[in-house]
Amino acid sequence: MSSTMPKPTTSEGPLSPAGSAEEVTADPRLDRRVRRVFSASEKRRILEEAATCTERGSLAGLLRREGLYSSQLQAWRRQAEQHGAEGLEPKKAGRRPSKDAKDRKISELERQNAKLQRELALANGLISLQKKAHELLGAALLTDDRT
């Protein structure tokens, strides 16, 4: 038995990638699904409804109607138990920043402090240079006046 499948053909011969007898269009129903985001009030409502489900199969019907998985319901219950009402607020997608606002402010202030330290060292060096130049020129001016 051969494990390879026969190549598709048309009445004009084998299909080529460049052109085919029929144009294929994408089915919009098969497009990539968008992730659903539930507000805290929606989550609370669904959790309250789930708590009232006492008949056998009524919870499964609720999950089907809302388009949820039981794991989502469990996660929402856990969030509500651990963090209360604010635990049900939708979380921002993506990686969490490595620094919070306070740490970013501290880093910014440290950079400014380092810059000001460099400027101060430069200014002190220039002042020292001016003093030495004044001492040398002042001494030279005194010797020129005596002659």
Backbone as CSV, one residue per row, in Angstrom:
resi,resn,N_x,N_y,N_z,CA_x,CA_y,CA_z,C_x,C_y,C_z
1,MET,0.839,-1.178,0.000,0.000,0.000,0.000,0.882,1.238,0.000
2,SER,0.605,2.183,-0.844,1.400,3.388,-0.990,0.949,4.439,0.020
3,SER,1.901,5.149,0.637,1.560,6.168,1.625,1.418,7.546,0.994
4,THR,1.737,7.682,-0.295,1.601,8.974,-0.952,0.223,9.069,-1.571
5,MET,-0.272,10.291,-1.590,-1.600,10.527,-2.158,-1.446,11.006,-3.593
6,PRO,-2.396,10.716,-4.442,-2.307,11.197,-5.822,-2.478,12.708,-5.867
7,LYS,-1.836,13.331,-6.832,-1.927,14.780,-6.987,-3.276,15.146,-7.588
8,PRO,-3.859,16.266,-7.129,-5.141,16.683,-7.699,-4.968,17.133,-9.146
9,THR,-5.941,16.847,-9.950,-5.882,17.234,-11.347,-7.201,17.874,-11.745
10,THR,-7.165,18.588,-12.830,-8.378,19.149,-13.429,-8.500,18.547,-14.817
11,SER,-9.525,18.972,-15.518,-9.697,18.467,-16.880,-8.578,18.957,-17.789
12,GLU,-7.894,20.023,-17.368,-6.807,20.574,-18.177,-5.461,19.988,-17.783
13,GLY,-5.403,19.126,-16.796,-4.136,18.546,-16.351,-3.923,18.844,-14.878
14,PRO,-2.713,18.609,-14.378,-2.435,18.843,-12.952,-2.556,20.319,-12.596
15,LEU,-2.945,20.581,-11.328,-3.049,21.964,-10.857,-1.654,22.543,-10.679
16,SER,-1.510,23.776,-11.075,-0.232,24.448,-10.869,-0.441,25.563,-9.857
17,PRO,0.593,25.895,-9.092,0.426,26.949,-8.100,0.155,28.305,-8.732
18,ALA,0.641,28.516,-9.948,0.492,29.818,-10.577,-0.945,30.089,-11.006
19,GLY,-1.624,29.115,-11.497,-2.981,29.366,-11.961,-3.817,28.114,-11.888
20,SER,-5.068,28.285,-11.598,-5.949,27.131,-11.548,-7.221,27.469,-12.301
21,ALA,-7.986,26.444,-12.560,-9.209,26.640,-13.322,-10.240,27.407,-12.507
22,GLU,-10.243,27.250,-11.184,-11.209,27.928,-10.333,-10.480,28.802,-9.329
23,GLU,-11.061,29.946,-9.021,-10.464,30.826,-8.035,-11.001,30.457,-6.655
24,VAL,-10.108,30.360,-5.698,-10.500,29.982,-4.338,-10.615,31.247,-3.506
25,THR,-11.734,31.396,-2.804,-11.913,32.540,-1.910,-12.027,32.039,-0.479
26,ALA,-11.561,32.832,0.444,-11.587,32.461,1.855,-12.995,32.607,2.412
27,ASP,-13.357,31.685,3.264,-14.650,31.732,3.935,-14.507,32.632,5.157
28,PRO,-15.273,33.732,5.248,-15.106,34.661,6.371,-15.404,34.015,7.722
29,ARG,-16.189,32.955,7.753,-16.487,32.278,9.017,-15.262,31.567,9.571
30,LEU,-14.307,31.264,8.698,-13.116,30.539,9.115,-11.949,31.462,9.455
31,ASP,-12.189,32.771,9.380,-11.133,33.715,9.733,-10.749,33.533,11.197
32,ARG,-9.634,34.067,11.544,-9.130,33.932,12.914,-10.100,34.569,13.898
33,ARG,-10.392,33.839,14.971,-11.333,34.333,15.968,-10.675,35.388,16.835
34,VAL,-11.488,36.308,17.310,-11.013,37.365,18.178,-11.229,36.928,19.624
35,ARG,-10.241,37.133,20.461,-10.341,36.761,21.862,-11.416,37.610,22.526
36,ARG,-12.304,36.942,23.250,-13.373,37.645,23.949,-12.843,38.201,25.260
37,VAL,-13.313,39.392,25.597,-12.942,40.020,26.853,-14.228,40.254,27.630
38,PHE,-14.284,39.742,28.850,-15.462,39.885,29.680,-15.220,40.982,30.707
39,SER,-16.217,41.842,30.886,-16.101,42.856,31.924,-16.330,42.199,33.281
40,ALA,-15.982,42.929,34.320,-16.154,42.387,35.672,-17.628,42.134,35.961
41,SER,-18.507,42.992,35.464,-19.941,42.797,35.720,-20.463,41.547,34.999
42,GLU,-19.966,41.295,33.781,-20.371,40.079,33.070,-19.896,38.834,33.813
43,LYS,-18.675,38.869,34.301,-18.146,37.725,35.041,-18.964,37.481,36.305
44,ARG,-19.297,38.574,37.034,-20.106,38.431,38.246,-21.468,37.828,37.925
45,ARG,-22.084,38.308,36.841,-23.406,37.806,36.447,-23.349,36.309,36.146
46,ILE,-22.339,35.896,35.388,-22.211,34.481,35.022,-21.925,33.635,36.267
47,LEU,-21.079,34.144,37.173,-20.801,33.404,38.404,-22.054,33.254,39.267
48,GLU,-22.871,34.320,39.331,-24.116,34.235,40.109,-25.082,33.231,39.476
49,GLU,-25.149,33.258,38.138,-26.014,32.293,37.448,-25.516,30.867,37.684
50,ALA,-24.217,30.673,37.645,-23.650,29.336,37.853,-23.925,28.849,39.270
51,ALA,-23.937,29.775,40.224,-24.207,29.390,41.607,-25.654,28.926,41.789
52,THR,-26.561,29.414,40.955,-27.968,29.029,41.075,-28.290,27.754,40.310
53,CYS,-27.350,27.257,39.517,-27.584,26.038,38.739,-27.554,24.829,39.684
54,THR,-28.725,24.242,39.916,-28.802,23.085,40.819,-29.198,21.818,40.081
55,GLU,-29.928,21.957,38.998,-30.358,20.775,38.244,-29.185,20.190,37.471
56,ARG,-29.252,18.895,37.263,-28.206,18.206,36.523,-28.206,18.699,35.068
57,GLY,-27.066,19.149,34.601,-26.928,19.601,33.217,-27.201,21.085,33.025
58,SER,-27.728,21.768,34.050,-28.036,23.186,33.860,-26.756,24.026,33.784
59,LEU,-25.709,23.629,34.512,-24.436,24.348,34.438,-23.820,24.166,33.054
60,ALA,-23.887,22.965,32.511,-23.362,22.718,31.163,-24.110,23.555,30.139
61,GLY,-25.430,23.685,30.319,-26.214,24.517,29.409,-25.811,25.979,29.492
62,LEU,-25.569,26.456,30.708,-25.112,27.840,30.892,-23.780,28.053,30.186
63,LEU,-22.851,27.129,30.370,-21.534,27.263,29.735,-21.641,27.260,28.212
64,ARG,-22.498,26.386,27.675,-22.691,26.357,26.218,-23.303,27.667,25.728
65,ARG,-24.311,28.141,26.451,-24.997,29.373,26.043,-24.039,30.567,26.057
66,GLU,-23.156,30.626,27.049,-22.222,31.748,27.161,-20.954,31.536,26.335
67,GLY,-20.751,30.304,25.847,-19.561,30.010,25.051,-18.307,29.943,25.906
68,LEU,-18.433,29.349,27.096,-17.314,29.276,28.035,-16.889,27.836,28.270
69,TYR,-15.709,27.687,28.816,-15.232,26.400,29.290,-15.346,26.384,30.810
70,SER,-15.445,25.199,31.357,-15.559,25.092,32.812,-14.299,25.617,33.498
71,SER,-13.155,25.513,32.838,-11.905,26.006,33.421,-11.938,27.526,33.581
72,GLN,-12.601,28.230,32.640,-12.720,29.681,32.769,-13.558,30.031,33.991
73,LEU,-14.644,29.299,34.181,-15.514,29.525,35.331,-14.747,29.267,36.629
74,GLN,-13.953,28.212,36.672,-13.148,27.907,37.858,-12.125,29.009,38.126
75,ALA,-11.498,29.500,37.075,-10.497,30.561,37.237,-11.158,31.833,37.773
76,TRP,-12.340,32.167,37.262,-13.049,33.353,37.750,-13.437,33.184,39.214
77,ARG,-13.865,31.988,39.592,-14.205,31.738,41.001,-12.982,31.930,41.885
78,ARG,-11.860,31.397,41.454,-10.617,31.520,42.213,-10.203,32.988,42.339
79,GLN,-10.294,33.745,41.240,-9.940,35.164,41.275,-10.842,35.927,42.225
80,ALA,-12.138,35.631,42.196,-13.086,36.310,43.073,-12.807,35.971,44.540
81,GLU,-12.436,34.735,44.822,-12.137,34.341,46.201,-10.865,35.002,46.706
82,GLN,-9.850,35.049,45.875,-8.551,35.559,46.307,-8.487,37.079,46.359
83,HIS,-9.081,37.754,45.368,-8.902,39.201,45.244,-10.199,39.987,45.343
84,GLY,-11.306,39.347,45.506,-12.580,40.055,45.602,-13.027,40.584,44.250
85,ALA,-13.745,41.712,44.293,-14.332,42.275,43.067,-13.261,42.721,42.068
86,GLU,-12.151,43.293,42.558,-11.119,43.759,41.619,-10.381,42.602,40.965
87,GLY,-10.495,41.404,41.524,-9.879,40.232,40.905,-10.555,39.839,39.605
88,LEU,-11.803,40.272,39.421,-12.540,39.940,38.196,-12.316,40.953,37.083
89,GLU,-11.630,42.047,37.366,-11.363,43.052,36.331,-10.495,42.424,35.246
90,PRO,-10.754,42.749,33.978,-9.945,42.186,32.892,-8.493,42.636,33.012
91,LYS,-7.587,41.723,32.761,-6.157,42.013,32.831,-5.663,42.444,31.466
92,LYS,-4.676,43.311,31.481,-4.063,43.773,30.247,-3.240,42.630,29.662
93,ALA,-3.390,42.368,28.373,-2.675,41.270,27.718,-1.210,41.627,27.532
94,GLY,-0.389,40.614,27.492,1.030,40.808,27.217,1.887,40.667,28.461
95,ARG,3.178,40.836,28.262,4.119,40.719,29.368,3.953,41.873,30.333
96,ARG,4.185,41.580,31.584,4.160,42.635,32.582,5.480,43.384,32.494
97,PRO,5.442,44.703,32.688,6.698,45.446,32.650,7.601,45.011,33.794
98,SER,8.904,45.019,33.539,9.849,44.576,34.562,9.933,45.579,35.703
99,LYS,9.594,46.837,35.444,9.641,47.873,36.471,8.268,48.532,36.577
100,ASP,7.859,48.832,37.789,6.613,49.559,37.954,6.917,51.059,37.881
101,ALA,5.917,51.896,38.070,6.078,53.341,37.903,7.098,53.904,38.891
102,LYS,7.084,53.401,40.112,8.014,53.888,41.132,9.456,53.565,40.740
103,ASP,9.708,52.355,40.264,11.062,51.961,39.866,11.537,52.754,38.651
104,ARG,10.618,53.019,37.704,10.997,53.826,36.535,11.374,55.241,36.965
105,LYS,10.622,55.807,37.918,10.921,57.160,38.406,12.270,57.184,39.107
106,ILE,12.567,56.166,39.912,13.859,56.088,40.601,14.998,56.022,39.587
107,SER,14.840,55.204,38.539,15.878,55.090,37.505,16.100,56.427,36.811
108,GLU,15.011,57.129,36.504,15.109,58.427,35.843,15.846,59.425,36.742
109,LEU,15.513,59.445,38.030,16.174,60.362,38.957,17.655,60.013,39.131
110,GLU,17.984,58.735,39.129,19.387,58.332,39.227,20.171,58.779,38.000
111,ARG,19.554,58.673,36.803,20.224,59.148,35.577,20.454,60.661,35.643
112,GLN,19.436,61.398,36.095,19.589,62.854,36.214,20.685,63.203,37.217
113,ASN,20.715,62.473,38.336,21.717,62.724,39.365,23.119,62.484,38.810
114,ALA,23.319,61.393,38.072,24.627,61.094,37.491,25.047,62.185,36.503
115,LYS,24.099,62.671,35.708,24.395,63.729,34.733,24.818,65.006,35.459
116,LEU,24.085,65.359,36.506,24.421,66.562,37.259,25.770,66.419,37.973
117,GLN,26.099,65.218,38.441,27.401,64.976,39.069,28.534,65.197,38.064
118,ARG,28.333,64.707,36.817,29.354,64.910,35.780,29.517,66.400,35.472
119,GLU,28.397,67.118,35.363,28.465,68.555,35.077,29.148,69.309,36.214
120,LEU,28.874,68.907,37.458,29.501,69.553,38.615,31.006,69.318,38.607
121,ALA,31.433,68.091,38.310,32.863,67.791,38.261,33.548,68.620,37.184
122,LEU,32.918,68.783,36.036,33.466,69.592,34.955,33.563,71.059,35.376
123,ALA,32.495,71.562,36.005,32.500,72.962,36.446,33.578,73.193,37.496
124,ASN,33.742,72.269,38.439,34.791,72.404,39.459,36.172,72.381,38.824
125,GLY,36.372,71.535,37.821,37.649,71.498,37.110,37.939,72.808,36.400
126,LEU,36.930,73.404,35.785,37.122,74.690,35.098,37.432,75.803,36.090
127,ILE,36.769,75.791,37.228,37.027,76.806,38.256,38.455,76.674,38.770
128,SER,38.898,75.442,38.994,40.273,75.200,39.446,41.270,75.694,38.413
129,LEU,40.991,75.440,37.147,41.863,75.891,36.063,41.916,77.415,36.011
130,GLN,40.763,78.068,36.203,40.740,79.535,36.201,41.558,80.106,37.354
131,LYS,41.489,79.472,38.518,42.268,79.946,39.673,43.755,79.844,39.383
132,LYS,44.189,78.709,38.818,45.601,78.532,38.516,46.060,79.544,37.470
133,ALA,45.215,79.757,36.450,45.567,80.728,35.405,45.653,82.130,36.007
134,HIS,44.753,82.466,36.921,44.771,83.785,37.559,46.034,83.952,38.414
135,GLU,46.409,82.876,39.116,47.625,82.942,39.937,48.855,83.167,39.059
136,LEU,48.953,82.414,37.951,50.108,82.561,37.064,50.117,83.923,36.381
137,LEU,48.969,84.341,35.870,48.905,85.629,35.180,49.001,86.781,36.162
138,GLY,48.434,86.585,37.353,48.534,87.635,38.382,49.972,87.845,38.789
139,ALA,50.712,86.772,38.941,52.133,86.878,39.292,52.902,87.496,38.138
140,ALA,52.539,87.142,36.902,53.230,87.693,35.734,52.913,89.171,35.593
141,LEU,51.693,89.570,35.894,51.336,90.980,35.799,52.074,91.795,36.854
142,LEU,52.251,91.248,38.056,52.966,91.957,39.102,54.419,92.155,38.724
143,THR,55.057,91.169,38.110,56.452,91.297,37.716,56.590,92.279,36.567
144,ASP,55.617,92.391,35.673,55.677,93.346,34.558,55.525,94.763,35.082
145,ASP,54.718,94.950,36.121,54.500,96.291,36.656,55.737,96.796,37.386
146,ARG,56.554,95.949,37.948,57.734,96.345,38.708,58.877,96.751,37.788
147,THR,58.871,96.332,36.584,59.983,96.639,35.706,59.868,97.961,35.054
